[in-house]
Amino acid sequence: MKIVHLSDIHVWRYTWNLRHLLGRRALGMMELLMGRARRFRLDRLAAVVDRVAGLEPDHIVITGDLTTTALPSEFREAARLLAPLLTDPARVSIVPGNHDRTTGRSFRSRRFEGTFGAFMPALTFPWLRRLDSDTAILGLDPTRTRFSPRGRLPVDQLVAAQAMTSNPDTRSKILIVACHYPVAAPVRYQRELFHKRLDNDQAVRSWLAGIGPHLYCCGHVHAAWAFQPPSLPNQICLNAGAPLMRDPTGLRLPGFLEIQLEGDAVTVIHQAWTGAEWKAVPMLQNVCLATIDETVSATKHQAG
């Protein structure tokens, strides 16, 4: 099975409507005027869509921040620009990011669900979607409306997720957790994540540590990575980065992840835009989830 993981597309639109320029959205508009619009090149989204379509994925996972300030016009434009990838709701799974819930009004009106609800098996979180007999996606939503990039997974969501992942009737051989917020990051990005983390990340990590081997697809920090967190040795943490971001340093190449699942083996490729061409950069090669499970079991046995 081939899965494409996208995140942090950040479709943006200017607005001069004073009714819209209140609270957190005003800060978002200031960010656009001060340079975010130059850093996220919407003119490149068609090329990203073409690249994704050319890979012919079996499923597409988008882990939030499709918009920038949650304007209705941003949601409409995101849906329009991504339309070639959204032809079959059964083959696309989308969860929201904090920018998709920027204002209380967008949160209360469920603007995200109104636009992208067809790409979730349920309109409430958490939800579980089976891709085949062995593979399932668990969708989470820790976003909230406040003047902070930090989130919090509600207690009722955490309890429900615990039930879904502990029940042998719903637990899949390969579990993909889709959540905008990382719970771990490579050393280079740990400081950045600290300032935009989940407030209850300890509780979430404690739950994830006990669910067995899994893939954790996230975004939020605009950098692509694929690694096994030392604190979560049963997790392969995957961040897709930001496909439209302009990075003159070359340290955070924009793009997305191509995930190949063959039995227990996981291969991850960063489809990166160098500024001149697409480059397929291997990040993980044939990592065996069963081996991860054995490593965790051995660690628990030694600890006991």
ROMIBA-107770 format. One record per residue (C-alpha): residue in one letter; x, y, z. Coordinates in steps of 0.5 Angstrom, whole numbers. Each point is the difference from the previous one (the first is absolute). Example, Ala and Ser with C-alpha at 12.3 -4.5 7.8 and 13.67 -1.06 7.14 Angstrom:
2
<rec><residuo>A</residuo><u>25</u><v>-9</v><w>16</w></rec>
<rec><residuo>S</residuo><u>2</u><v>7</v><w>-2</w></rec>
***
This chain:
304
<rec><residuo>M</residuo><u>0</u><v>0</v><w>0</w></rec>
<rec><residuo>K</residuo><u>2</u><v>7</v><w>-2</w></rec>
<rec><residuo>I</residuo><u>-2</u><v>6</v><w>5</w></rec>
<rec><residuo>V</residuo><u>2</u><v>7</v><w>-2</w></rec>
<rec><residuo>H</residuo><u>0</u><v>5</v><w>7</w></rec>
<rec><residuo>L</residuo><u>-1</u><v>7</v><w>-1</w></rec>
<rec><residuo>S</residuo><u>0</u><v>5</v><w>5</w></rec>
<rec><residuo>D</residuo><u>0</u><v>8</v><w>1</w></rec>
<rec><residuo>I</residuo><u>-2</u><v>2</v><w>-7</w></rec>
<rec><residuo>H</residuo><u>-2</u><v>7</v><w>3</w></rec>
<rec><residuo>V</residuo><u>-5</u><v>3</v><w>-5</w></rec>
<rec><residuo>W</residuo><u>0</u><v>7</v><w>1</w></rec>
<rec><residuo>R</residuo><u>-4</u><v>6</v><w>-2</w></rec>
<rec><residuo>Y</residuo><u>0</u><v>7</v><w>2</w></rec>
<rec><residuo>T</residuo><u>-6</u><v>3</v><w>3</w></rec>
<rec><residuo>W</residuo><u>-2</u><v>8</v><w>2</w></rec>
<rec><residuo>N</residuo><u>-6</u><v>-2</v><w>3</w></rec>
<rec><residuo>L</residuo><u>0</u><v>3</v><w>7</w></rec>
<rec><residuo>R</residuo><u>-5</u><v>-5</v><w>2</w></rec>
<rec><residuo>H</residuo><u>5</u><v>-5</v><w>-2</w></rec>
<rec><residuo>L</residuo><u>6</u><v>3</v><w>3</w></rec>
<rec><residuo>L</residuo><u>-1</u><v>-1</v><w>8</w></rec>
<rec><residuo>G</residuo><u>4</u><v>-4</v><w>5</w></rec>
<rec><residuo>R</residuo><u>4</u><v>-5</v><w>-3</w></rec>
<rec><residuo>R</residuo><u>-1</u><v>1</v><w>-7</w></rec>
<rec><residuo>A</residuo><u>2</u><v>7</v><w>0</w></rec>
<rec><residuo>L</residuo><u>7</u><v>-3</v><w>3</w></rec>
<rec><residuo>G</residuo><u>0</u><v>-5</v><w>-6</w></rec>
<rec><residuo>M</residuo><u>-2</u><v>5</v><w>-5</w></rec>
<rec><residuo>M</residuo><u>6</u><v>4</v><w>3</w></rec>
<rec><residuo>E</residuo><u>5</u><v>-6</v><w>-1</w></rec>
<rec><residuo>L</residuo><u>-3</u><v>0</v><w>-8</w></rec>
<rec><residuo>L</residuo><u>2</u><v>7</v><w>-1</w></rec>
<rec><residuo>M</residuo><u>7</u><v>-1</v><w>4</w></rec>
<rec><residuo>G</residuo><u>2</u><v>-5</v><w>-5</w></rec>
<rec><residuo>R</residuo><u>-4</u><v>-7</v><w>1</w></rec>
<rec><residuo>A</residuo><u>-3</u><v>1</v><w>-7</w></rec>
<rec><residuo>R</residuo><u>7</u><v>1</v><w>-3</w></rec>
<rec><residuo>R</residuo><u>2</u><v>-7</v><w>4</w></rec>
<rec><residuo>F</residuo><u>-6</u><v>-4</v><w>-2</w></rec>
<rec><residuo>R</residuo><u>0</u><v>0</v><w>-8</w></rec>
<rec><residuo>L</residuo><u>-7</u><v>-2</v><w>-2</w></rec>
<rec><residuo>D</residuo><u>2</u><v>1</v><w>-7</w></rec>
<rec><residuo>R</residuo><u>4</u><v>-7</v><w>1</w></rec>
<rec><residuo>L</residuo><u>-6</u><v>-4</v><w>3</w></rec>
<rec><residuo>A</residuo><u>-2</u><v>-2</v><w>-7</w></rec>
<rec><residuo>A</residuo><u>7</u><v>-3</v><w>-1</w></rec>
<rec><residuo>V</residuo><u>-1</u><v>-4</v><w>7</w></rec>
<rec><residuo>V</residuo><u>-7</u><v>-3</v><w>-2</w></rec>
<rec><residuo>D</residuo><u>3</u><v>-2</v><w>-7</w></rec>
<rec><residuo>R</residuo><u>6</u><v>-3</v><w>4</w></rec>
<rec><residuo>V</residuo><u>-5</u><v>-4</v><w>5</w></rec>
<rec><residuo>A</residuo><u>-5</u><v>-2</v><w>-6</w></rec>
<rec><residuo>G</residuo><u>6</u><v>-3</v><w>-4</w></rec>
<rec><residuo>L</residuo><u>2</u><v>-5</v><w>6</w></rec>
<rec><residuo>E</residuo><u>-7</u><v>-3</v><w>0</w></rec>
<rec><residuo>P</residuo><u>-1</u><v>-1</v><w>7</w></rec>
<rec><residuo>D</residuo><u>-5</u><v>-5</v><w>3</w></rec>
<rec><residuo>H</residuo><u>-1</u><v>5</v><w>5</w></rec>
<rec><residuo>I</residuo><u>1</u><v>8</v><w>2</w></rec>
<rec><residuo>V</residuo><u>1</u><v>2</v><w>7</w></rec>
<rec><residuo>I</residuo><u>0</u><v>8</v><w>2</w></rec>
<rec><residuo>T</residuo><u>2</u><v>2</v><w>7</w></rec>
<rec><residuo>G</residuo><u>-3</u><v>7</v><w>0</w></rec>
<rec><residuo>D</residuo><u>1</u><v>7</v><w>-1</w></rec>
<rec><residuo>L</residuo><u>-3</u><v>0</v><w>-7</w></rec>
<rec><residuo>T</residuo><u>-2</u><v>7</v><w>2</w></rec>
<rec><residuo>T</residuo><u>4</u><v>6</v><w>3</w></rec>
<rec><residuo>T</residuo><u>-5</u><v>4</v><w>4</w></rec>
<rec><residuo>A</residuo><u>-7</u><v>-4</v><w>-1</w></rec>
<rec><residuo>L</residuo><u>-3</u><v>5</v><w>-5</w></rec>
<rec><residuo>P</residuo><u>-6</u><v>-3</v><w>-4</w></rec>
<rec><residuo>S</residuo><u>4</u><v>2</v><w>-6</w></rec>
<rec><residuo>E</residuo><u>6</u><v>-4</v><w>2</w></rec>
<rec><residuo>F</residuo><u>-4</u><v>-6</v><w>1</w></rec>
<rec><residuo>R</residuo><u>-3</u><v>1</v><w>-7</w></rec>
<rec><residuo>E</residuo><u>6</u><v>1</v><w>-3</w></rec>
<rec><residuo>A</residuo><u>4</u><v>-6</v><w>3</w></rec>
<rec><residuo>A</residuo><u>-6</u><v>-5</v><w>-2</w></rec>
<rec><residuo>R</residuo><u>1</u><v>3</v><w>-7</w></rec>
<rec><residuo>L</residuo><u>7</u><v>0</v><w>-1</w></rec>
<rec><residuo>L</residuo><u>0</u><v>-7</v><w>3</w></rec>
<rec><residuo>A</residuo><u>-6</u><v>-3</v><w>-4</w></rec>
<rec><residuo>P</residuo><u>4</u><v>-5</v><w>-4</w></rec>
<rec><residuo>L</residuo><u>2</u><v>-3</v><w>6</w></rec>
<rec><residuo>L</residuo><u>-6</u><v>0</v><w>3</w></rec>
<rec><residuo>T</residuo><u>-5</u><v>-4</v><w>-5</w></rec>
<rec><residuo>D</residuo><u>-1</u><v>-6</v><w>4</w></rec>
<rec><residuo>P</residuo><u>-1</u><v>1</v><w>8</w></rec>
<rec><residuo>A</residuo><u>1</u><v>-7</v><w>1</w></rec>
<rec><residuo>R</residuo><u>8</u><v>1</v><w>-2</w></rec>
<rec><residuo>V</residuo><u>1</u><v>6</v><w>4</w></rec>
<rec><residuo>S</residuo><u>0</u><v>1</v><w>8</w></rec>
<rec><residuo>I</residuo><u>1</u><v>8</v><w>3</w></rec>
<rec><residuo>V</residuo><u>1</u><v>2</v><w>7</w></rec>
<rec><residuo>P</residuo><u>0</u><v>8</v><w>2</w></rec>
<rec><residuo>G</residuo><u>6</u><v>4</v><w>2</w></rec>
<rec><residuo>N</residuo><u>0</u><v>6</v><w>5</w></rec>
<rec><residuo>H</residuo><u>-1</u><v>5</v><w>-6</w></rec>
<rec><residuo>D</residuo><u>-6</u><v>-4</v><w>-3</w></rec>
<rec><residuo>R</residuo><u>-3</u><v>2</v><w>7</w></rec>
<rec><residuo>T</residuo><u>2</u><v>7</v><w>1</w></rec>
<rec><residuo>T</residuo><u>-6</u><v>4</v><w>2</w></rec>
<rec><residuo>G</residuo><u>-6</u><v>-2</v><w>5</w></rec>
<rec><residuo>R</residuo><u>-4</u><v>1</v><w>-6</w></rec>
<rec><residuo>S</residuo><u>3</u><v>-5</v><w>-4</w></rec>
<rec><residuo>F</residuo><u>1</u><v>-5</v><w>5</w></rec>
<rec><residuo>R</residuo><u>-8</u><v>1</v><w>2</w></rec>
<rec><residuo>S</residuo><u>-2</u><v>0</v><w>-7</w></rec>
<rec><residuo>R</residuo><u>4</u><v>-7</v><w>-1</w></rec>
<rec><residuo>R</residuo><u>3</u><v>4</v><w>-7</w></rec>
<rec><residuo>F</residuo><u>5</u><v>-6</v><w>0</w></rec>
<rec><residuo>E</residuo><u>-5</u><v>-5</v><w>0</w></rec>
<rec><residuo>G</residuo><u>-5</u><v>3</v><w>-5</w></rec>
<rec><residuo>T</residuo><u>6</u><v>0</v><w>-5</w></rec>
<rec><residuo>F</residuo><u>4</u><v>-6</v><w>1</w></rec>
<rec><residuo>G</residuo><u>-5</u><v>-4</v><w>4</w></rec>
<rec><residuo>A</residuo><u>-1</u><v>-5</v><w>-6</w></rec>
<rec><residuo>F</residuo><u>7</u><v>-2</v><w>1</w></rec>
<rec><residuo>M</residuo><u>-1</u><v>-3</v><w>7</w></rec>
<rec><residuo>P</residuo><u>-4</u><v>-6</v><w>2</w></rec>
<rec><residuo>A</residuo><u>-3</u><v>4</v><w>6</w></rec>
<rec><residuo>L</residuo><u>-1</u><v>7</v><w>2</w></rec>
<rec><residuo>T</residuo><u>2</u><v>0</v><w>7</w></rec>
<rec><residuo>F</residuo><u>7</u><v>-3</v><w>2</w></rec>
<rec><residuo>P</residuo><u>3</u><v>-4</v><w>1</w></rec>
<rec><residuo>W</residuo><u>-2</u><v>-4</v><w>-6</w></rec>
<rec><residuo>L</residuo><u>3</u><v>-7</v><w>-3</w></rec>
<rec><residuo>R</residuo><u>0</u><v>-1</v><w>-7</w></rec>
<rec><residuo>R</residuo><u>2</u><v>-7</v><w>-3</w></rec>
<rec><residuo>L</residuo><u>4</u><v>0</v><w>-6</w></rec>
<rec><residuo>D</residuo><u>0</u><v>-8</v><w>-1</w></rec>
<rec><residuo>S</residuo><u>0</u><v>-6</v><w>5</w></rec>
<rec><residuo>D</residuo><u>7</u><v>2</v><w>3</w></rec>
<rec><residuo>T</residuo><u>0</u><v>8</v><w>-1</w></rec>
<rec><residuo>A</residuo><u>-4</u><v>5</v><w>4</w></rec>
<rec><residuo>I</residuo><u>1</u><v>8</v><w>1</w></rec>
<rec><residuo>L</residuo><u>-2</u><v>3</v><w>7</w></rec>
<rec><residuo>G</residuo><u>-2</u><v>7</v><w>-1</w></rec>
<rec><residuo>L</residuo><u>1</u><v>5</v><w>6</w></rec>
<rec><residuo>D</residuo><u>-1</u><v>7</v><w>1</w></rec>
<rec><residuo>P</residuo><u>3</u><v>4</v><w>6</w></rec>
<rec><residuo>T</residuo><u>-1</u><v>7</v><w>-3</w></rec>
<rec><residuo>R</residuo><u>-3</u><v>5</v><w>4</w></rec>
<rec><residuo>T</residuo><u>-2</u><v>8</v><w>-1</w></rec>
<rec><residuo>R</residuo><u>5</u><v>4</v><w>4</w></rec>
<rec><residuo>F</residuo><u>6</u><v>5</v><w>-1</w></rec>
<rec><residuo>S</residuo><u>5</u><v>-6</v><w>0</w></rec>
<rec><residuo>P</residuo><u>3</u><v>-5</v><w>-5</w></rec>
<rec><residuo>R</residuo><u>-1</u><v>-5</v><w>5</w></rec>
<rec><residuo>G</residuo><u>-5</u><v>-5</v><w>1</w></rec>
<rec><residuo>R</residuo><u>-3</u><v>-5</v><w>4</w></rec>
<rec><residuo>L</residuo><u>-4</u><v>-7</v><w>-1</w></rec>
<rec><residuo>P</residuo><u>-6</u><v>0</v><w>4</w></rec>
<rec><residuo>V</residuo><u>-1</u><v>-5</v><w>5</w></rec>
<rec><residuo>D</residuo><u>-6</u><v>-3</v><w>-3</w></rec>
<rec><residuo>Q</residuo><u>4</u><v>-1</v><w>-7</w></rec>
<rec><residuo>L</residuo><u>6</u><v>-3</v><w>4</w></rec>
<rec><residuo>V</residuo><u>-5</u><v>-5</v><w>4</w></rec>
<rec><residuo>A</residuo><u>-3</u><v>-2</v><w>-7</w></rec>
<rec><residuo>A</residuo><u>6</u><v>-1</v><w>-3</w></rec>
<rec><residuo>Q</residuo><u>3</u><v>-4</v><w>5</w></rec>
<rec><residuo>A</residuo><u>-6</u><v>-4</v><w>-1</w></rec>
<rec><residuo>M</residuo><u>0</u><v>-1</v><w>-7</w></rec>
<rec><residuo>T</residuo><u>8</u><v>-2</v><w>0</w></rec>
<rec><residuo>S</residuo><u>-1</u><v>-5</v><w>6</w></rec>
<rec><residuo>N</residuo><u>-6</u><v>-4</v><w>-3</w></rec>
<rec><residuo>P</residuo><u>2</u><v>-6</v><w>-4</w></rec>
<rec><residuo>D</residuo><u>-6</u><v>1</v><w>-4</w></rec>
<rec><residuo>T</residuo><u>2</u><v>7</v><w>-3</w></rec>
<rec><residuo>R</residuo><u>8</u><v>-1</v><w>1</w></rec>
<rec><residuo>S</residuo><u>3</u><v>0</v><w>-7</w></rec>
<rec><residuo>K</residuo><u>7</u><v>-4</v><w>-2</w></rec>
<rec><residuo>I</residuo><u>2</u><v>7</v><w>-2</w></rec>
<rec><residuo>L</residuo><u>-2</u><v>6</v><w>3</w></rec>
<rec><residuo>I</residuo><u>1</u><v>7</v><w>-3</w></rec>
<rec><residuo>V</residuo><u>-2</u><v>6</v><w>5</w></rec>
<rec><residuo>A</residuo><u>-1</u><v>6</v><w>-3</w></rec>
<rec><residuo>C</residuo><u>0</u><v>6</v><w>4</w></rec>
<rec><residuo>H</residuo><u>3</u><v>7</v><w>-2</w></rec>
<rec><residuo>Y</residuo><u>4</u><v>1</v><w>7</w></rec>
<rec><residuo>P</residuo><u>7</u><v>-4</v><w>0</w></rec>
<rec><residuo>V</residuo><u>1</u><v>-3</v><w>7</w></rec>
<rec><residuo>A</residuo><u>7</u><v>-1</v><w>-1</w></rec>
<rec><residuo>A</residuo><u>5</u><v>3</v><w>-5</w></rec>
<rec><residuo>P</residuo><u>8</u><v>-1</v><w>-2</w></rec>
<rec><residuo>V</residuo><u>5</u><v>4</v><w>4</w></rec>
<rec><residuo>R</residuo><u>0</u><v>6</v><w>-5</w></rec>
<rec><residuo>Y</residuo><u>-7</u><v>2</v><w>1</w></rec>
<rec><residuo>Q</residuo><u>-2</u><v>-2</v><w>7</w></rec>
<rec><residuo>R</residuo><u>1</u><v>7</v><w>2</w></rec>
<rec><residuo>E</residuo><u>-5</u><v>3</v><w>-5</w></rec>
<rec><residuo>L</residuo><u>-5</u><v>-6</v><w>2</w></rec>
<rec><residuo>F</residuo><u>1</u><v>2</v><w>7</w></rec>
<rec><residuo>H</residuo><u>-4</u><v>7</v><w>-1</w></rec>
<rec><residuo>K</residuo><u>-5</u><v>-3</v><w>-4</w></rec>
<rec><residuo>R</residuo><u>-1</u><v>-7</v><w>3</w></rec>
<rec><residuo>L</residuo><u>-6</u><v>-3</v><w>3</w></rec>
<rec><residuo>D</residuo><u>-2</u><v>2</v><w>7</w></rec>
<rec><residuo>N</residuo><u>-1</u><v>-7</v><w>2</w></rec>
<rec><residuo>D</residuo><u>5</u><v>-3</v><w>-4</w></rec>
<rec><residuo>Q</residuo><u>2</u><v>-5</v><w>6</w></rec>
<rec><residuo>A</residuo><u>-6</u><v>-3</v><w>0</w></rec>
<rec><residuo>V</residuo><u>-1</u><v>-1</v><w>-7</w></rec>
<rec><residuo>R</residuo><u>7</u><v>-3</v><w>-1</w></rec>
<rec><residuo>S</residuo><u>-1</u><v>-5</v><w>6</w></rec>
<rec><residuo>W</residuo><u>-6</u><v>-2</v><w>-4</w></rec>
<rec><residuo>L</residuo><u>4</u><v>-1</v><w>-6</w></rec>
<rec><residuo>A</residuo><u>5</u><v>-4</v><w>3</w></rec>
<rec><residuo>G</residuo><u>-5</u><v>-5</v><w>2</w></rec>
<rec><residuo>I</residuo><u>-3</u><v>-1</v><w>-7</w></rec>
<rec><residuo>G</residuo><u>5</u><v>-4</v><w>-3</w></rec>
<rec><residuo>P</residuo><u>4</u><v>1</v><w>-7</w></rec>
<rec><residuo>H</residuo><u>-3</u><v>6</v><w>-4</w></rec>
<rec><residuo>L</residuo><u>1</u><v>5</v><w>-5</w></rec>
<rec><residuo>Y</residuo><u>-1</u><v>8</v><w>3</w></rec>
<rec><residuo>C</residuo><u>-2</u><v>4</v><w>-6</w></rec>
<rec><residuo>C</residuo><u>1</u><v>8</v><w>2</w></rec>
<rec><residuo>G</residuo><u>1</u><v>7</v><w>-2</w></rec>
<rec><residuo>H</residuo><u>0</u><v>7</v><w>4</w></rec>
<rec><residuo>V</residuo><u>8</u><v>0</v><w>0</w></rec>
<rec><residuo>H</residuo><u>2</u><v>2</v><w>-7</w></rec>
<rec><residuo>A</residuo><u>5</u><v>-5</v><w>-1</w></rec>
<rec><residuo>A</residuo><u>0</u><v>-7</v><w>-3</w></rec>
<rec><residuo>W</residuo><u>3</u><v>-6</v><w>4</w></rec>
<rec><residuo>A</residuo><u>-1</u><v>-7</v><w>1</w></rec>
<rec><residuo>F</residuo><u>3</u><v>-3</v><w>7</w></rec>
<rec><residuo>Q</residuo><u>-1</u><v>-5</v><w>6</w></rec>
<rec><residuo>P</residuo><u>-1</u><v>5</v><w>6</w></rec>
<rec><residuo>P</residuo><u>4</u><v>-3</v><w>6</w></rec>
<rec><residuo>S</residuo><u>-6</u><v>1</v><w>4</w></rec>
<rec><residuo>L</residuo><u>-4</u><v>-4</v><w>-4</w></rec>
<rec><residuo>P</residuo><u>4</u><v>-5</v><w>-3</w></rec>
<rec><residuo>N</residuo><u>-6</u><v>-4</v><w>-3</w></rec>
<rec><residuo>Q</residuo><u>-2</u><v>6</v><w>-4</w></rec>
<rec><residuo>I</residuo><u>2</u><v>3</v><w>-7</w></rec>
<rec><residuo>C</residuo><u>-1</u><v>7</v><w>0</w></rec>
<rec><residuo>L</residuo><u>-1</u><v>3</v><w>-7</w></rec>
<rec><residuo>N</residuo><u>-1</u><v>8</v><w>-1</w></rec>
<rec><residuo>A</residuo><u>-1</u><v>2</v><w>-7</w></rec>
<rec><residuo>G</residuo><u>2</u><v>7</v><w>0</w></rec>
<rec><residuo>A</residuo><u>-3</u><v>5</v><w>-4</w></rec>
<rec><residuo>P</residuo><u>0</u><v>-1</v><w>-7</w></rec>
<rec><residuo>L</residuo><u>-1</u><v>8</v><w>-2</w></rec>
<rec><residuo>M</residuo><u>5</u><v>3</v><w>4</w></rec>
<rec><residuo>R</residuo><u>6</u><v>4</v><w>-3</w></rec>
<rec><residuo>D</residuo><u>7</u><v>-2</v><w>4</w></rec>
<rec><residuo>P</residuo><u>6</u><v>3</v><w>-3</w></rec>
<rec><residuo>T</residuo><u>4</u><v>-3</v><w>5</w></rec>
<rec><residuo>G</residuo><u>-1</u><v>-7</v><w>-3</w></rec>
<rec><residuo>L</residuo><u>-1</u><v>-3</v><w>7</w></rec>
<rec><residuo>R</residuo><u>-7</u><v>-1</v><w>0</w></rec>
<rec><residuo>L</residuo><u>-2</u><v>-2</v><w>-7</w></rec>
<rec><residuo>P</residuo><u>-7</u><v>0</v><w>-2</w></rec>
<rec><residuo>G</residuo><u>-4</u><v>-6</v><w>-2</w></rec>
<rec><residuo>F</residuo><u>-4</u><v>-6</v><w>3</w></rec>
<rec><residuo>L</residuo><u>1</u><v>-7</v><w>2</w></rec>
<rec><residuo>E</residuo><u>-1</u><v>-6</v><w>-4</w></rec>
<rec><residuo>I</residuo><u>-1</u><v>-6</v><w>5</w></rec>
<rec><residuo>Q</residuo><u>0</u><v>-7</v><w>-3</w></rec>
<rec><residuo>L</residuo><u>-3</u><v>-6</v><w>4</w></rec>
<rec><residuo>E</residuo><u>2</u><v>-7</v><w>-2</w></rec>
<rec><residuo>G</residuo><u>-2</u><v>-5</v><w>5</w></rec>
<rec><residuo>D</residuo><u>4</u><v>2</v><w>7</w></rec>
<rec><residuo>A</residuo><u>5</u><v>4</v><w>-4</w></rec>
<rec><residuo>V</residuo><u>-1</u><v>8</v><w>-1</w></rec>
<rec><residuo>T</residuo><u>4</u><v>4</v><w>-5</w></rec>
<rec><residuo>V</residuo><u>0</u><v>8</v><w>1</w></rec>
<rec><residuo>I</residuo><u>2</u><v>5</v><w>-6</w></rec>
<rec><residuo>H</residuo><u>0</u><v>7</v><w>1</w></rec>
<rec><residuo>Q</residuo><u>-2</u><v>3</v><w>-7</w></rec>
<rec><residuo>A</residuo><u>4</u><v>7</v><w>1</w></rec>
<rec><residuo>W</residuo><u>0</u><v>6</v><w>-5</w></rec>
<rec><residuo>T</residuo><u>7</u><v>2</v><w>0</w></rec>
<rec><residuo>G</residuo><u>-2</u><v>7</v><w>-4</w></rec>
<rec><residuo>A</residuo><u>1</u><v>-3</v><w>-6</w></rec>
<rec><residuo>E</residuo><u>-2</u><v>-7</v><w>-1</w></rec>
<rec><residuo>W</residuo><u>-4</u><v>-5</v><w>4</w></rec>
<rec><residuo>K</residuo><u>5</u><v>-5</v><w>4</w></rec>
<rec><residuo>A</residuo><u>-2</u><v>-7</v><w>3</w></rec>
<rec><residuo>V</residuo><u>4</u><v>0</v><w>7</w></rec>
<rec><residuo>P</residuo><u>0</u><v>-7</v><w>4</w></rec>
<rec><residuo>M</residuo><u>-1</u><v>1</v><w>7</w></rec>
<rec><residuo>L</residuo><u>-2</u><v>-7</v><w>2</w></rec>
<rec><residuo>Q</residuo><u>1</u><v>-6</v><w>-3</w></rec>
<rec><residuo>N</residuo><u>-4</u><v>-7</v><w>1</w></rec>
<rec><residuo>V</residuo><u>0</u><v>1</v><w>8</w></rec>
<rec><residuo>C</residuo><u>-4</u><v>-5</v><w>3</w></rec>
<rec><residuo>L</residuo><u>-6</u><v>1</v><w>4</w></rec>
<rec><residuo>A</residuo><u>1</u><v>-7</v><w>3</w></rec>
<rec><residuo>T</residuo><u>7</u><v>1</v><w>2</w></rec>
<rec><residuo>I</residuo><u>-2</u><v>7</v><w>4</w></rec>
<rec><residuo>D</residuo><u>-5</u><v>-4</v><w>3</w></rec>
<rec><residuo>E</residuo><u>5</u><v>-5</v><w>2</w></rec>
<rec><residuo>T</residuo><u>5</u><v>5</v><w>3</w></rec>
<rec><residuo>V</residuo><u>-6</u><v>3</v><w>4</w></rec>
<rec><residuo>S</residuo><u>-2</u><v>-7</v><w>3</w></rec>
<rec><residuo>A</residuo><u>8</u><v>-1</v><w>2</w></rec>
<rec><residuo>T</residuo><u>0</u><v>7</v><w>3</w></rec>
<rec><residuo>K</residuo><u>-6</u><v>-1</v><w>4</w></rec>
<rec><residuo>H</residuo><u>3</u><v>-7</v><w>2</w></rec>
<rec><residuo>Q</residuo><u>7</u><v>2</v><w>2</w></rec>
<rec><residuo>A</residuo><u>-4</u><v>6</v><w>4</w></rec>
<rec><residuo>G</residuo><u>-4</u><v>-5</v><w>4</w></rec>
***
